[in-house]
Amino acid sequence: MLVDIIMPKLGESIMDGRILKWHKKPGEKVQKDETLFEISTDKVDTEVPSAESGVLVEILYNEGDTVDVEKVVARIETDASKAVVKEGVQKATAAALPKETAKPVSVPVSAPQAASGDKGGEGFYSPLVMNIASQEGVSIDELSKIKGTGVGGRIRKQDILAYVEKRKTAKPTAPAKPQTKVEPHPIPVVNISPELTALYNMPGVKVIPMDNIQEKMAAHMVMSVHTSPHVGAIAECDFTAVERAKKSMEDDFMKREGFKLTYMPFICEAVVKALKDFPLINASIDGTNILVKDFINIGIAVAMDNGGLIVPVIKNADSKSIVGLARDIYDLAGRARIKKLKLDEIENGTFTITNYGVFGNIIGTPLINQPQLAILGTGAIKKRAVVIDTPQGDAIVIKPIMYMTLSFDHRLIDGALGGKFLMKIVEYLENYII
């Protein structure tokens, strides 16, 4: 039996994926659930397991190709004794088989099911396409005239971007009507200077295209800056109490859990408590509406080996103990680095923590992870001389100190609210009791 392997659909708004790597070559055996290929989407990089055991007889797309979801990307012959594995004839053999012998099989990748309204054809536009249209000032009438290359004529990201680029370079036949409202704020087109253009042909300059994660991260960060007026607050936090608690727990914790206890679970727990005290920080803005959530999902930024960044999310963090938080942080961070995260494990965060202190930095100014309203940056813990009050007067002592930075959205969070929230986190950490 010849089995079709399709590009999996990893979310309602994801219409395609880029093939990063094939783990098998035509003619090689593959076991069910063994990694067959890797893909990159707008949301996440992930490994795709094989739906069946057999021999890979045909690969239809190369590494680097972008493929629409639910399109066939490869074929597996499940009866190994009948598979044709000689080099150069796999494709011809597969093409010669009658179509009715092909059995489409959905690849078992855990992801939210598509909404019932998410279908091809005219009249439906994905959230990604609508977001680009809003940013570029493309009206619904213009969208209806774009010829889509997706399934059932669906307009894909590439289609609208090509239309926008063509519209920029085309000579207008009539004066354009003034835009009265553009929401959200459009990202301006930056013209490349002659000096920058000259670098492409200059000796000693190496041109390296961004990979998919770097490209998406760059676009997301630019969007964040143009969406939220960022304001920052910095606080000094004494980690004496946390350090004492950590040392009293770490030996038993290591024996029981099998990995080291870090400071991050304590920070995460303090953030959860502070979000309960200041629920407006745990919100999002949609136009003139404030969406306050009664659940707390904490994102922890993880640096990838290739230089990218991904933010796995601890769901319902307010229901977890310090040990539960530690387990989730260790598990999610570990799987993030080897591309084993599921789509729902990086979605729906309500607040993010980024630990630039792991690299030795003491202060940073992180950008908000949209559509959240704030992000906490944690610096390296350093021993510092601190002045304290004693019955005998002022005294200088050595304490473990961390500088914590809160970036927040000034559309809703003013300096008073942001400052109080940050200091509440500090209060919980400085007064930590097991």
C-alpha positions as CSV (number, residue, x, y, z in Angstrom):
1,M,0.0,0.0,0.0
2,L,1.3,3.4,-1.0
3,V,0.7,6.0,1.8
4,D,0.7,9.8,1.3
5,I,2.5,11.9,3.9
6,I,0.9,15.4,4.1
7,M,2.1,18.7,5.4
8,P,0.4,18.9,8.8
9,K,-1.9,21.7,9.8
10,L,-0.6,23.1,13.1
11,G,-3.2,25.7,13.9
12,E,-6.1,27.6,12.5
13,S,-4.0,30.6,11.2
14,I,-1.2,28.5,9.8
15,M,-1.6,27.9,6.0
16,D,1.9,26.5,5.1
17,G,5.2,25.3,6.5
18,R,8.8,25.4,5.3
19,I,10.6,22.1,5.1
20,L,13.8,22.5,7.1
21,K,15.3,19.0,6.9
22,W,14.5,15.5,5.6
23,H,15.7,12.8,8.1
24,K,15.3,10.0,5.5
25,K,16.2,9.6,1.9
26,P,14.3,7.8,-0.8
27,G,14.9,4.0,-0.4
28,E,15.5,4.1,3.3
29,K,13.3,2.4,5.8
30,V,11.3,4.4,8.3
31,Q,9.5,3.2,11.4
32,K,6.1,4.5,12.5
33,D,6.4,7.6,14.8
34,E,10.1,8.0,13.8
35,T,11.0,11.5,12.8
36,L,10.6,11.9,9.0
37,F,11.2,15.6,8.5
38,E,11.4,18.9,10.2
39,I,9.2,22.0,9.4
40,S,9.1,25.6,10.4
41,T,5.9,27.7,10.5
42,D,5.0,31.2,11.7
43,K,4.5,29.8,15.2
44,V,7.0,27.0,15.9
45,D,9.6,24.6,14.5
46,T,8.8,21.0,15.0
47,E,9.7,17.5,13.9
48,V,7.1,15.5,12.0
49,P,6.9,11.7,12.7
50,S,6.1,9.1,10.1
51,A,2.5,8.0,9.9
52,E,3.4,4.5,8.9
53,S,6.3,2.0,8.9
54,G,7.8,1.2,5.5
55,V,10.2,2.5,2.9
56,L,10.3,6.1,1.8
57,V,9.9,5.9,-2.0
58,E,9.4,9.5,-3.0
59,I,10.1,13.0,-1.7
60,L,8.0,15.7,-3.5
61,Y,9.5,18.8,-2.0
62,N,13.1,19.8,-1.2
63,E,14.6,21.2,1.9
64,G,13.8,25.0,2.0
65,D,10.5,24.6,0.1
66,T,7.4,26.2,1.5
67,V,4.4,23.9,1.2
68,D,0.6,24.5,1.8
69,V,-0.9,22.5,4.6
70,E,-2.5,19.2,3.7
71,K,-0.5,18.9,0.5
72,V,1.4,15.6,-0.1
73,V,5.1,16.0,0.6
74,A,6.2,12.4,0.4
75,R,5.1,8.8,-0.1
76,I,5.9,5.6,1.8
77,E,5.5,2.1,0.6
78,T,4.2,0.2,3.6
79,D,5.0,-3.3,2.1
80,A,8.8,-3.2,2.2
81,S,9.1,-6.3,0.1
82,K,7.4,-4.6,-2.8
83,A,9.1,-1.2,-2.5
84,V,11.3,-0.1,-5.3
85,V,14.4,1.3,-3.8
86,K,16.8,1.6,-6.8
87,E,18.1,5.2,-7.1
88,G,16.5,7.2,-9.9
89,V,13.3,5.1,-10.3
90,Q,11.4,5.8,-7.1
91,K,9.5,8.7,-8.5
92,A,8.6,7.0,-11.7
93,T,7.4,3.9,-9.9
94,A,5.2,6.0,-7.5
95,A,3.7,8.0,-10.4
96,A,2.8,4.8,-12.3
97,L,0.6,3.5,-9.5
98,P,-3.1,4.1,-9.9
99,K,-4.4,7.0,-7.8
100,E,-7.0,4.8,-6.0
101,T,-4.2,2.9,-4.3
102,A,-3.0,6.0,-2.5
103,K,-4.3,6.3,1.0
104,P,-4.1,9.8,2.6
105,V,-3.1,9.7,6.2
106,S,-3.0,12.6,8.5
107,V,0.4,12.9,10.3
108,P,0.0,12.5,14.0
109,V,1.1,15.9,15.2
110,S,-0.7,17.3,18.3
111,A,-2.3,20.6,17.5
112,P,-5.6,22.4,17.9
113,Q,-8.2,21.4,15.4
114,A,-9.1,23.9,12.7
115,A,-12.2,25.9,13.3
116,S,-15.2,24.9,11.3
117,G,-15.1,28.2,9.4
118,D,-11.5,27.7,8.3
119,K,-12.0,26.6,4.8
120,G,-10.7,27.5,1.4
121,G,-12.4,29.5,-1.3
122,E,-13.5,33.1,-1.7
123,G,-14.8,35.0,1.3
124,F,-12.5,33.5,4.0
125,Y,-9.2,35.2,5.0
126,S,-6.9,33.8,7.6
127,P,-6.0,35.9,10.7
128,L,-2.5,36.2,9.3
129,V,-3.7,37.6,6.0
130,M,-6.1,40.0,7.7
131,N,-3.3,41.2,10.0
132,I,-1.0,41.9,7.0
133,A,-3.9,43.6,5.1
134,S,-4.6,45.9,8.1
135,Q,-0.9,46.8,8.5
136,E,-0.5,47.6,4.7
137,G,-3.9,49.3,4.3
138,V,-5.3,46.7,1.9
139,S,-9.1,46.9,1.8
140,I,-11.5,43.9,1.7
141,D,-12.4,44.9,-1.8
142,E,-8.7,44.7,-2.8
143,L,-8.4,41.3,-1.1
144,S,-11.3,39.9,-3.0
145,K,-9.4,40.7,-6.3
146,I,-6.2,38.9,-5.3
147,K,-5.8,35.5,-6.9
148,G,-5.0,33.0,-4.2
149,T,-2.6,30.1,-4.7
150,G,-3.7,28.1,-1.6
151,V,-6.1,25.3,-1.4
152,G,-9.5,26.1,-2.9
153,G,-8.2,29.5,-4.1
154,R,-7.3,30.6,-0.5
155,I,-5.1,33.7,-0.3
156,R,-1.8,32.8,1.4
157,K,0.7,35.1,3.1
158,Q,2.9,35.0,-0.1
159,D,0.0,36.1,-2.2
160,I,-0.8,39.3,-0.2
161,L,2.8,40.1,0.3
162,A,3.4,39.9,-3.5
163,Y,0.3,42.1,-4.1
164,V,1.6,44.7,-1.6
165,E,5.0,44.7,-3.2
166,K,3.5,45.0,-6.7
167,R,1.3,47.8,-5.5
168,K,4.3,49.7,-4.2
169,T,6.2,49.5,-7.5
170,A,3.2,50.1,-9.8
171,K,2.6,53.5,-11.2
172,P,-0.8,54.8,-9.9
173,T,-3.5,55.4,-12.6
174,A,-5.5,57.7,-10.4
175,P,-4.8,59.7,-7.2
176,A,-5.1,57.4,-4.2
177,K,-7.8,58.1,-1.7
178,P,-6.5,59.3,1.6
179,Q,-6.5,56.7,4.4
180,T,-8.7,57.9,7.3
181,K,-8.0,55.0,9.7
182,V,-5.1,52.5,9.8
183,E,-5.2,50.1,12.7
184,P,-3.0,48.7,14.1
185,H,-0.1,51.2,13.3
186,P,1.4,50.2,9.9
187,I,5.1,49.2,9.9
188,P,6.8,51.7,7.7
189,V,8.7,50.6,4.6
190,V,12.4,51.5,5.0
191,N,14.2,52.4,1.8
192,I,17.7,50.9,1.7
193,S,20.4,53.6,1.5
194,P,23.0,53.6,-1.3
195,E,25.6,52.9,1.3
196,L,23.9,49.8,2.5
197,T,23.2,48.6,-1.1
198,A,26.9,49.0,-1.9
199,L,27.8,46.5,0.9
200,Y,26.4,43.7,-1.1
201,N,29.2,44.0,-3.7
202,M,31.9,45.0,-1.2
203,P,34.8,42.6,-0.6
204,G,34.8,41.3,3.0
205,V,31.0,41.3,3.3
206,K,29.2,38.0,3.6
207,V,25.5,38.0,3.0
208,I,23.6,35.5,5.2
209,P,19.8,35.3,4.8
210,M,17.8,35.0,8.0
211,D,16.4,31.6,8.8
212,N,12.7,31.2,9.3
213,I,12.8,31.7,13.1
214,Q,15.0,34.8,12.9
215,E,12.7,36.3,10.2
216,K,9.6,35.7,12.2
217,M,11.2,37.0,15.4
218,A,12.3,40.1,13.7
219,A,8.8,40.8,12.3
220,H,7.2,40.1,15.8
221,M,9.6,42.5,17.6
222,V,9.1,45.3,15.0
223,M,5.3,44.8,15.4
224,S,5.6,45.0,19.2
225,V,7.5,48.3,19.1
226,H,4.9,49.8,16.7
227,T,2.0,48.5,18.7
228,S,2.9,49.3,22.3
229,P,4.5,52.5,23.8
230,H,7.1,50.8,25.9
231,V,7.9,52.1,29.4
232,G,10.5,50.5,31.7
233,A,11.0,50.3,35.5
234,I,14.0,48.8,37.3
235,A,14.1,47.4,40.8
236,E,16.8,46.0,43.1
237,C,16.0,42.7,44.7
238,D,17.7,41.0,47.6
239,F,17.8,37.3,47.1
240,T,19.0,36.3,50.5
241,A,15.7,34.7,51.5
242,V,15.3,32.9,48.2
243,E,18.9,31.7,48.3
244,R,18.4,30.3,51.8
245,A,15.3,28.5,50.8
246,K,16.9,27.1,47.6
247,K,19.9,25.7,49.5
248,S,17.7,24.0,52.1
249,M,15.7,22.3,49.3
250,E,18.2,21.6,46.5
251,D,19.7,18.3,47.8
252,D,16.4,16.5,48.3
253,F,15.0,18.1,45.2
254,M,17.9,16.8,43.1
255,K,17.5,13.3,44.5
256,R,13.8,13.3,43.9
257,E,13.5,15.1,40.6
258,G,16.8,14.3,38.9
259,F,17.7,17.9,37.9
260,K,18.9,21.0,39.7
261,L,16.7,23.5,41.3
262,T,17.2,27.0,39.9
263,Y,16.1,30.5,40.9
264,M,13.5,30.7,38.1
265,P,10.7,28.7,39.8
266,F,10.9,31.1,42.8
267,I,10.7,34.1,40.4
268,C,7.8,32.6,38.5
269,E,5.9,31.9,41.8
270,A,6.4,35.6,42.9
271,V,5.2,36.8,39.5
272,V,2.0,34.7,39.7
273,K,1.3,36.1,43.2
274,A,1.8,39.6,42.0
275,L,-0.5,39.1,39.0
276,K,-3.2,38.0,41.3
277,D,-2.7,41.3,43.2
278,F,-2.7,43.4,40.0
279,P,-5.0,41.5,37.5
280,L,-4.9,44.4,35.0
281,I,-1.3,43.4,34.2
282,N,-2.6,40.0,33.1
283,A,-4.7,41.5,30.3
284,S,-4.6,42.4,26.6
285,I,-5.9,45.3,24.6
286,D,-8.1,44.9,21.5
287,G,-8.9,48.4,20.1
288,T,-10.7,50.1,23.0
289,N,-11.5,46.9,24.9
290,I,-9.5,45.5,27.8
291,L,-9.4,41.7,27.9
292,V,-8.6,40.7,31.5
293,K,-8.0,36.9,31.9
294,D,-8.8,35.0,35.0
295,F,-6.1,32.4,34.2
296,I,-2.4,33.0,34.4
297,N,-0.1,31.4,31.8
298,I,3.5,32.3,32.2
299,G,5.9,32.3,29.2
300,I,9.6,31.6,29.8
301,A,11.8,32.9,27.0
302,V,14.4,30.2,25.9
303,A,17.4,31.0,23.7
304,M,17.9,28.4,20.9
305,D,21.2,27.0,19.9
306,N,20.9,28.6,16.4
307,G,20.4,32.1,17.9
308,G,16.6,32.2,17.7
309,L,14.2,32.7,20.6
310,I,11.1,30.7,21.6
311,V,8.7,31.2,24.5
312,P,7.1,28.0,25.9
313,V,4.2,28.7,28.2
314,I,3.4,27.2,31.6
315,K,-0.4,26.9,31.5
316,N,-2.4,27.7,34.7
317,A,0.8,28.6,36.5
318,D,-1.4,29.9,39.4
319,S,-2.4,26.3,40.2
320,K,1.1,24.9,40.5
321,S,3.5,24.6,43.5
322,I,7.2,25.6,43.4
323,V,8.0,22.0,42.5
324,G,5.4,21.9,39.8
325,L,6.7,25.1,38.3
326,A,10.3,23.8,38.4
327,R,9.2,20.6,36.6
328,D,7.4,22.6,33.8
329,I,10.3,25.0,33.3
330,Y,12.8,22.2,33.0
331,D,10.6,20.1,30.7
332,L,9.5,23.0,28.4
333,A,13.0,24.6,28.1
334,G,14.6,21.2,27.4
335,R,12.1,20.3,24.7
336,A,12.2,23.8,23.2
337,R,15.9,23.4,22.5
338,I,15.4,20.1,20.6
339,K,12.3,21.3,18.7
340,K,9.9,18.9,20.5
341,L,7.3,21.5,21.6
342,K,3.7,21.3,20.5
343,L,1.9,24.3,19.1
344,D,-0.4,24.7,22.1
345,E,2.7,24.9,24.4
346,I,3.8,28.2,22.9
347,E,0.4,29.9,22.6
348,N,-1.9,31.9,24.9
349,G,0.7,33.2,27.3
350,T,-0.5,36.1,29.5
351,F,2.8,37.3,30.9
352,T,6.5,36.6,29.9
353,I,9.7,36.3,31.9
354,T,13.1,36.6,30.1
355,N,16.3,35.7,31.9
356,Y,19.2,37.6,30.3
357,G,21.1,37.1,33.6
358,V,22.0,33.6,32.4
359,F,24.5,35.3,30.1
360,G,25.9,37.4,32.9
361,N,24.0,40.6,32.0
362,I,22.7,42.6,35.0
363,I,20.2,45.0,33.3
364,G,18.2,44.7,30.1
365,T,15.2,46.4,28.4
366,P,13.1,43.5,26.9
367,L,10.4,44.0,24.3
368,I,6.8,43.1,25.1
369,N,5.6,39.7,23.8
370,Q,2.4,40.8,22.0
371,P,-0.5,40.7,22.8
372,Q,0.6,40.7,26.4
373,L,1.0,44.0,28.3
374,A,4.3,43.4,30.2
375,I,7.4,41.4,30.4
376,L,9.9,40.9,33.3
377,G,13.6,40.8,32.7
378,T,15.8,39.2,35.3
379,G,19.5,40.0,35.5
380,A,22.4,38.0,37.0
381,I,22.6,37.7,40.8
382,K,25.8,39.4,42.0
383,K,27.2,39.8,45.5
384,R,27.1,43.5,46.4
385,A,27.8,45.8,49.3
386,V,24.5,46.9,50.7
387,V,23.7,49.4,53.5
388,I,21.2,48.1,56.1
389,D,19.6,49.5,59.2
390,T,20.6,47.9,62.5
391,P,19.9,48.8,66.2
392,Q,23.5,50.1,66.3
393,G,23.0,52.2,63.2
394,D,23.8,51.8,59.5
395,A,26.0,48.8,58.5
396,I,27.4,47.5,55.2
397,V,26.8,43.8,54.5
398,I,27.3,41.6,51.5
399,K,24.1,40.4,49.8
400,P,23.1,38.5,46.6
401,I,21.4,41.2,44.5
402,M,19.4,41.0,41.3
403,Y,18.3,43.9,39.1
404,M,14.8,43.2,37.7
405,T,13.4,45.2,34.7
406,L,9.7,45.5,33.8
407,S,8.8,46.7,30.4
408,F,5.1,47.6,30.1
409,D,2.5,48.9,27.7
410,H,1.8,52.6,28.5
411,R,-1.5,52.5,26.7
412,L,-3.0,50.9,29.8
413,I,-0.4,50.5,32.4
414,D,0.9,53.8,33.9
415,G,4.1,54.3,35.9
416,A,2.3,53.9,39.2
417,L,0.7,50.6,38.4
418,G,3.8,49.2,36.7
419,G,6.0,50.4,39.5
420,K,3.8,48.9,42.2
421,F,3.5,45.6,40.4
422,L,7.3,45.3,40.1
423,M,7.9,46.1,43.7
424,K,5.3,43.5,44.7
425,I,7.4,40.9,42.9
426,V,10.4,42.1,44.9
427,E,8.4,42.0,48.1
428,Y,7.4,38.4,47.6
429,L,11.0,37.3,46.8
430,E,12.7,39.3,49.6
431,N,10.2,37.8,52.2
432,Y,10.2,34.3,50.8
433,I,9.4,31.6,53.4
434,I,9.2,27.9,52.6
